[in-house]
Amino acid sequence: MIAYTLKQDDDGQWSIRCMGSTLASGLPLEPARRQAYEMAHAAHMALGRPTCVEVISAGANLHVAIEAQPQPVCRSATA
């Protein structure tokens, strides 16, 4: 799973992080959440791997969106 993390900075703004890298910082919560979800969705579509967006603030860790790989569809062929 690829996790995009929203973390509140010391100044009260939010940063978006993924796999140890800061992708954006200094954002209000709602734009940060929206941008993180768009990044997670794009990664899911490009790589086909499950993604999630989580929020870390004041010791709380919440998953706000999870995009999983679709289940395979089984079809039978008839001759």
A tleap script that builds the chain and sets N, CA, C and O, in Angstrom:
source leaprc.protein.ff14SB
mol = sequence {
  NMET ILE ALA TYR THR LEU LYS GLN ASP ASP
  ASP GLY GLN TRP SER ILE ARG CYS MET GLY
  SER THR LEU ALA SER GLY LEU PRO LEU GLU
  PRO ALA ARG ARG GLN ALA TYR GLU MET ALA
  HIE ALA ALA HIE MET ALA LEU GLY ARG PRO
  THR CYS VAL GLU VAL ILE SER ALA GLY ALA
  ASN LEU HIE VAL ALA ILE GLU ALA GLN PRO
  GLN PRO VAL CYS ARG SER ALA THR CALA
}
set mol.1.N position { 0.840 -1.176 0.000 }
set mol.1.CA position { 0.000 0.000 0.000 }
set mol.1.C position { 0.884 1.236 0.000 }
set mol.1.O position { 1.889 1.300 0.708 }
set mol.2.N position { 0.498 2.203 -0.795 }
set mol.2.CA position { 1.197 3.488 -0.841 }
set mol.2.C position { 0.408 4.460 0.034 }
set mol.2.O position { -0.760 4.743 -0.233 }
set mol.3.N position { 1.058 4.966 1.080 }
set mol.3.CA position { 0.384 5.869 2.016 }
set mol.3.C position { 0.828 7.306 1.775 }
set mol.3.O position { 2.022 7.605 1.746 }
set mol.4.N position { -0.135 8.176 1.604 }
set mol.4.CA position { 0.090 9.615 1.551 }
set mol.4.C position { -0.343 10.149 2.905 }
set mol.4.O position { -1.469 9.915 3.344 }
set mol.5.N position { 0.558 10.866 3.564 }
set mol.5.CA position { 0.312 11.308 4.928 }
set mol.5.C position { 0.182 12.819 4.992 }
set mol.5.O position { 1.023 13.551 4.472 }
set mol.6.N position { -0.882 13.276 5.636 }
set mol.6.CA position { -1.051 14.691 5.940 }
set mol.6.C position { -0.572 14.898 7.373 }
set mol.6.O position { -1.058 14.252 8.302 }
set mol.7.N position { 0.373 15.793 7.536 }
set mol.7.CA position { 0.898 16.043 8.878 }
set mol.7.C position { 0.876 17.531 9.157 }
set mol.7.O position { 1.284 18.348 8.331 }
set mol.8.N position { 0.383 17.865 10.354 }
set mol.8.CA position { 0.319 19.264 10.731 }
set mol.8.C position { 1.704 19.748 11.137 }
set mol.8.O position { 2.377 19.127 11.960 }
set mol.9.N position { 2.122 20.873 10.543 }
set mol.9.CA position { 3.418 21.461 10.852 }
set mol.9.C position { 3.323 22.305 12.117 }
set mol.9.O position { 2.228 22.557 12.619 }
set mol.10.N position { 4.454 22.734 12.623 }
set mol.10.CA position { 4.484 23.543 13.853 }
set mol.10.C position { 3.694 24.843 13.723 }
set mol.10.O position { 3.166 25.348 14.715 }
set mol.11.N position { 3.608 25.389 12.510 }
set mol.11.CA position { 2.888 26.648 12.304 }
set mol.11.C position { 1.390 26.453 12.058 }
set mol.11.O position { 0.685 27.419 11.766 }
set mol.12.N position { 0.899 25.222 12.173 }
set mol.12.CA position { -0.523 24.954 12.007 }
set mol.12.C position { -0.931 24.610 10.585 }
set mol.12.O position { -2.065 24.190 10.352 }
set mol.13.N position { -0.031 24.779 9.640 }
set mol.13.CA position { -0.307 24.404 8.256 }
set mol.13.C position { -0.044 22.906 8.083 }
set mol.13.O position { 0.428 22.245 9.007 }
set mol.14.N position { -0.348 22.381 6.907 }
set mol.14.CA position { -0.250 20.945 6.667 }
set mol.14.C position { 0.719 20.628 5.540 }
set mol.14.O position { 0.862 21.399 4.591 }
set mol.15.N position { 1.382 19.485 5.657 }
set mol.15.CA position { 2.258 19.014 4.592 }
set mol.15.C position { 1.777 17.640 4.125 }
set mol.15.O position { 1.138 16.898 4.870 }
set mol.16.N position { 2.101 17.326 2.881 }
set mol.16.CA position { 1.778 16.026 2.295 }
set mol.16.C position { 3.089 15.286 2.123 }
set mol.16.O position { 4.034 15.804 1.528 }
set mol.17.N position { 3.140 14.067 2.649 }
set mol.17.CA position { 4.351 13.261 2.578 }
set mol.17.C position { 4.037 11.887 2.025 }
set mol.17.O position { 2.934 11.366 2.190 }
set mol.18.N position { 5.021 11.315 1.372 }
set mol.18.CA position { 4.879 9.957 0.849 }
set mol.18.C position { 6.258 9.318 0.788 }
set mol.18.O position { 7.187 9.884 0.212 }
set mol.19.N position { 6.383 8.166 1.370 }
set mol.19.CA position { 7.617 7.381 1.368 }
set mol.19.C position { 8.842 8.214 1.764 }
set mol.19.O position { 9.888 8.151 1.118 }
set mol.20.N position { 8.688 8.992 2.837 }
set mol.20.CA position { 9.806 9.753 3.384 }
set mol.20.C position { 10.080 11.085 2.709 }
set mol.20.O position { 10.983 11.805 3.134 }
set mol.21.N position { 9.335 11.436 1.675 }
set mol.21.CA position { 9.544 12.704 0.978 }
set mol.21.C position { 8.377 13.649 1.222 }
set mol.21.O position { 7.223 13.223 1.266 }
set mol.22.N position { 8.680 14.928 1.379 }
set mol.22.CA position { 7.644 15.938 1.483 }
set mol.22.C position { 7.292 16.379 0.072 }
set mol.22.O position { 8.148 16.864 -0.666 }
set mol.23.N position { 6.026 16.207 -0.299 }
set mol.23.CA position { 5.569 16.543 -1.641 }
set mol.23.C position { 4.998 17.955 -1.726 }
set mol.23.O position { 5.064 18.590 -2.778 }
set mol.24.N position { 4.441 18.444 -0.629 }
set mol.24.CA position { 3.890 19.802 -0.558 }
set mol.24.C position { 3.843 20.201 0.902 }
set mol.24.O position { 3.736 19.347 1.783 }
set mol.25.N position { 3.925 21.510 1.163 }
set mol.25.CA position { 3.858 21.972 2.550 }
set mol.25.C position { 3.249 23.363 2.596 }
set mol.25.O position { 3.108 24.033 1.574 }
set mol.26.N position { 2.888 23.787 3.818 }
set mol.26.CA position { 2.331 25.113 4.019 }
set mol.26.C position { 0.911 25.271 3.516 }
set mol.26.O position { 0.509 26.365 3.120 }
set mol.27.N position { 0.144 24.179 3.527 }
set mol.27.CA position { -1.223 24.209 3.008 }
set mol.27.C position { -2.253 24.190 4.135 }
set mol.27.O position { -2.013 23.589 5.183 }
set mol.28.N position { -3.406 24.846 3.928 }
set mol.28.CA position { -4.526 24.660 4.854 }
set mol.28.C position { -5.018 23.211 4.739 }
set mol.28.O position { -4.746 22.542 3.742 }
set mol.29.N position { -5.729 22.734 5.740 }
set mol.29.CA position { -6.124 21.323 5.784 }
set mol.29.C position { -6.928 20.868 4.564 }
set mol.29.O position { -6.577 19.866 3.941 }
set mol.30.N position { -7.985 21.576 4.217 }
set mol.30.CA position { -8.857 21.105 3.129 }
set mol.30.C position { -8.131 21.028 1.779 }
set mol.30.O position { -8.255 20.009 1.099 }
set mol.31.N position { -7.385 22.049 1.362 }
set mol.31.CA position { -6.624 21.899 0.116 }
set mol.31.C position { -5.576 20.785 0.195 }
set mol.31.O position { -5.330 20.098 -0.796 }
set mol.32.N position { -4.961 20.603 1.359 }
set mol.32.CA position { -3.979 19.526 1.522 }
set mol.32.C position { -4.653 18.166 1.391 }
set mol.32.O position { -4.123 17.263 0.743 }
set mol.33.N position { -5.820 18.025 2.006 }
set mol.33.CA position { -6.555 16.760 1.920 }
set mol.33.C position { -6.949 16.460 0.484 }
set mol.33.O position { -6.793 15.336 0.008 }
set mol.34.N position { -7.458 17.469 -0.198 }
set mol.34.CA position { -7.896 17.297 -1.589 }
set mol.34.C position { -6.715 16.912 -2.488 }
set mol.34.O position { -6.827 16.005 -3.312 }
set mol.35.N position { -5.585 17.606 -2.325 }
set mol.35.CA position { -4.398 17.335 -3.138 }
set mol.35.C position { -3.827 15.950 -2.840 }
set mol.35.O position { -3.411 15.244 -3.758 }
set mol.36.N position { -3.801 15.557 -1.575 }
set mol.36.CA position { -3.294 14.225 -1.212 }
set mol.36.C position { -4.175 13.135 -1.816 }
set mol.36.O position { -3.668 12.129 -2.311 }
set mol.37.N position { -5.498 13.333 -1.778 }
set mol.37.CA position { -6.396 12.345 -2.368 }
set mol.37.C position { -6.173 12.246 -3.876 }
set mol.37.O position { -6.171 11.145 -4.426 }
set mol.38.N position { -5.987 13.381 -4.548 }
set mol.38.CA position { -5.733 13.363 -5.992 }
set mol.38.C position { -4.421 12.632 -6.308 }
set mol.38.O position { -4.348 11.869 -7.272 }
set mol.39.N position { -3.389 12.869 -5.490 }
set mol.39.CA position { -2.108 12.178 -5.682 }
set mol.39.C position { -2.265 10.667 -5.484 }
set mol.39.O position { -1.743 9.869 -6.263 }
set mol.40.N position { -2.994 10.292 -4.426 }
set mol.40.CA position { -3.201 8.872 -4.138 }
set mol.40.C position { -4.004 8.206 -5.253 }
set mol.40.O position { -3.705 7.082 -5.656 }
set mol.41.N position { -5.021 8.902 -5.745 }
set mol.41.CA position { -5.838 8.347 -6.828 }
set mol.41.C position { -4.996 8.178 -8.100 }
set mol.41.O position { -5.092 7.150 -8.771 }
set mol.42.N position { -4.179 9.173 -8.434 }
set mol.42.CA position { -3.327 9.092 -9.616 }
set mol.42.C position { -2.340 7.935 -9.497 }
set mol.42.O position { -2.114 7.210 -10.465 }
set mol.43.N position { -1.754 7.760 -8.320 }
set mol.43.CA position { -0.815 6.653 -8.112 }
set mol.43.C position { -1.529 5.317 -8.244 }
set mol.43.O position { -1.000 4.377 -8.839 }
set mol.44.N position { -2.728 5.236 -7.689 }
set mol.44.CA position { -3.501 3.999 -7.786 }
set mol.44.C position { -3.812 3.668 -9.241 }
set mol.44.O position { -3.678 2.519 -9.662 }
set mol.45.N position { -4.224 4.669 -10.007 }
set mol.45.CA position { -4.561 4.438 -11.411 }
set mol.45.C position { -3.317 4.073 -12.229 }
set mol.45.O position { -3.387 3.213 -13.107 }
set mol.46.N position { -2.194 4.714 -11.951 }
set mol.46.CA position { -0.962 4.467 -12.712 }
set mol.46.C position { -0.305 3.140 -12.367 }
set mol.46.O position { 0.197 2.440 -13.246 }
set mol.47.N position { -0.310 2.799 -11.084 }
set mol.47.CA position { 0.436 1.624 -10.630 }
set mol.47.C position { -0.453 0.429 -10.309 }
set mol.47.O position { 0.029 -0.702 -10.238 }
set mol.48.N position { -1.736 0.670 -10.119 }
set mol.48.CA position { -2.652 -0.416 -9.778 }
set mol.48.C position { -2.466 -0.944 -8.365 }
set mol.48.O position { -2.961 -2.022 -8.036 }
set mol.49.N position { -1.759 -0.198 -7.531 }
set mol.49.CA position { -1.540 -0.621 -6.148 }
set mol.49.C position { -2.498 0.108 -5.227 }
set mol.49.O position { -2.907 1.231 -5.521 }
set mol.50.N position { -2.863 -0.520 -4.109 }
set mol.50.CA position { -3.723 0.159 -3.149 }
set mol.50.C position { -3.021 1.402 -2.584 }
set mol.50.O position { -1.808 1.405 -2.378 }
set mol.51.N position { -3.798 2.438 -2.342 }
set mol.51.CA position { -3.271 3.671 -1.760 }
set mol.51.C position { -4.173 4.097 -0.599 }
set mol.51.O position { -5.318 3.658 -0.493 }
set mol.52.N position { -3.644 4.948 0.256 }
set mol.52.CA position { -4.466 5.523 1.313 }
set mol.52.C position { -3.964 6.915 1.631 }
set mol.52.O position { -2.819 7.265 1.345 }
set mol.53.N position { -4.840 7.697 2.226 }
set mol.53.CA position { -4.486 9.014 2.741 }
set mol.53.C position { -4.740 8.961 4.235 }
set mol.53.O position { -5.823 8.579 4.676 }
set mol.54.N position { -3.737 9.346 5.011 }
set mol.54.CA position { -3.899 9.353 6.458 }
set mol.54.C position { -3.542 10.720 7.009 }
set mol.54.O position { -2.743 11.452 6.426 }
set mol.55.N position { -4.147 11.055 8.143 }
set mol.55.CA position { -3.931 12.342 8.788 }
set mol.55.C position { -3.263 12.102 10.127 }
set mol.55.O position { -3.714 11.278 10.922 }
set mol.56.N position { -2.179 12.832 10.369 }
set mol.56.CA position { -1.489 12.732 11.660 }
set mol.56.C position { -1.523 14.109 12.308 }
set mol.56.O position { -0.975 15.077 11.780 }
set mol.57.N position { -2.183 14.176 13.472 }
set mol.57.CA position { -2.289 15.432 14.210 }
set mol.57.C position { -2.525 15.137 15.682 }
set mol.57.O position { -3.383 14.322 16.023 }
set mol.58.N position { -1.789 15.778 16.536 }
set mol.58.CA position { -1.956 15.666 17.991 }
set mol.58.C position { -2.032 14.211 18.454 }
set mol.58.O position { -2.860 13.864 19.296 }
set mol.59.N position { -1.173 13.371 17.906 }
set mol.59.CA position { -1.118 11.977 18.328 }
set mol.59.C position { -2.184 11.093 17.721 }
set mol.59.O position { -2.193 9.890 17.979 }
set mol.60.N position { -3.081 11.644 16.927 }
set mol.60.CA position { -4.125 10.833 16.286 }
set mol.60.C position { -3.667 10.456 14.883 }
set mol.60.O position { -3.039 11.253 14.186 }
set mol.61.N position { -3.984 9.247 14.486 }
set mol.61.CA position { -3.627 8.767 13.165 }
set mol.61.C position { -4.901 8.212 12.536 }
set mol.61.O position { -5.417 7.190 12.987 }
set mol.62.N position { -5.411 8.874 11.500 }
set mol.62.CA position { -6.672 8.485 10.884 }
set mol.62.C position { -6.489 8.198 9.403 }
set mol.62.O position { -5.783 8.929 8.709 }
set mol.63.N position { -7.116 7.146 8.921 }
set mol.63.CA position { -7.180 6.913 7.476 }
set mol.63.C position { -8.427 7.620 6.987 }
set mol.63.O position { -9.529 7.337 7.456 }
set mol.64.N position { -8.262 8.550 6.037 }
set mol.64.CA position { -9.428 9.274 5.549 }
set mol.64.C position { -9.897 8.762 4.192 }
set mol.64.O position { -11.035 9.019 3.799 }
set mol.65.N position { -9.056 8.055 3.483 }
set mol.65.CA position { -9.468 7.492 2.192 }
set mol.65.C position { -8.570 6.321 1.857 }
set mol.65.O position { -7.351 6.388 2.021 }
set mol.66.N position { -9.171 5.268 1.395 }
set mol.66.CA position { -8.406 4.104 0.950 }
set mol.66.C position { -8.928 3.712 -0.418 }
set mol.66.O position { -10.134 3.581 -0.626 }
set mol.67.N position { -8.012 3.528 -1.336 }
set mol.67.CA position { -8.388 3.086 -2.669 }
set mol.67.C position { -7.706 1.746 -2.898 }
set mol.67.O position { -6.479 1.671 -2.977 }
set mol.68.N position { -8.490 0.707 -3.001 }
set mol.68.CA position { -7.948 -0.637 -3.128 }
set mol.68.C position { -8.014 -1.101 -4.572 }
set mol.68.O position { -8.769 -0.591 -5.400 }
set mol.69.N position { -7.200 -2.075 -4.816 }
set mol.69.CA position { -7.204 -2.692 -6.130 }
set mol.69.C position { -8.527 -3.411 -6.335 }
set mol.69.O position { -8.978 -4.121 -5.436 }
set mol.70.N position { -9.166 -3.249 -7.496 }
set mol.70.CA position { -10.432 -3.927 -7.697 }
set mol.70.C position { -10.257 -5.447 -7.703 }
set mol.70.O position { -9.227 -5.971 -8.126 }
set mol.71.N position { -11.277 -6.126 -7.229 }
set mol.71.CA position { -11.259 -7.579 -7.223 }
set mol.71.C position { -11.377 -8.101 -8.664 }
set mol.71.O position { -12.137 -7.542 -9.454 }
set mol.72.N position { -10.654 -9.138 -9.010 }
set mol.72.CA position { -10.761 -9.669 -10.360 }
set mol.72.C position { -12.159 -10.215 -10.609 }
set mol.72.O position { -12.804 -10.762 -9.715 }
set mol.73.N position { -12.599 -10.054 -11.825 }
set mol.73.CA position { -13.904 -10.560 -12.217 }
set mol.73.C position { -13.697 -11.891 -12.909 }
set mol.73.O position { -12.921 -11.988 -13.859 }
set mol.74.N position { -14.389 -12.922 -12.437 }
set mol.74.CA position { -14.269 -14.257 -13.039 }
set mol.74.C position { -15.353 -14.422 -14.097 }
set mol.74.O position { -16.531 -14.164 -13.846 }
set mol.75.N position { -14.951 -14.842 -15.241 }
set mol.75.CA position { -15.912 -15.088 -16.322 }
set mol.75.C position { -15.662 -16.469 -16.882 }
set mol.75.O position { -14.525 -16.936 -16.949 }
set mol.76.N position { -16.717 -17.101 -17.274 }
set mol.76.CA position { -16.546 -18.404 -17.910 }
set mol.76.C position { -16.849 -18.261 -19.395 }
set mol.76.O position { -17.759 -17.540 -19.803 }
set mol.77.N position { -16.075 -18.955 -20.167 }
set mol.77.CA position { -16.275 -18.932 -21.619 }
set mol.77.C position { -17.096 -20.136 -22.024 }
set mol.77.O position { -16.869 -21.245 -21.540 }
set mol.78.N position { -18.020 -19.923 -22.885 }
set mol.78.CA position { -18.810 -21.039 -23.412 }
set mol.78.C position { -18.533 -21.171 -24.892 }
set mol.78.O position { -18.397 -20.178 -25.606 }
set mol.79.N position { -18.451 -22.414 -25.346 }
set mol.79.CA position { -18.139 -22.634 -26.755 }
set mol.79.C position { -19.382 -22.790 -27.563 }
set mol.79.O position { -19.310 -22.984 -28.777 }
savepdb mol mol.pdb
quit
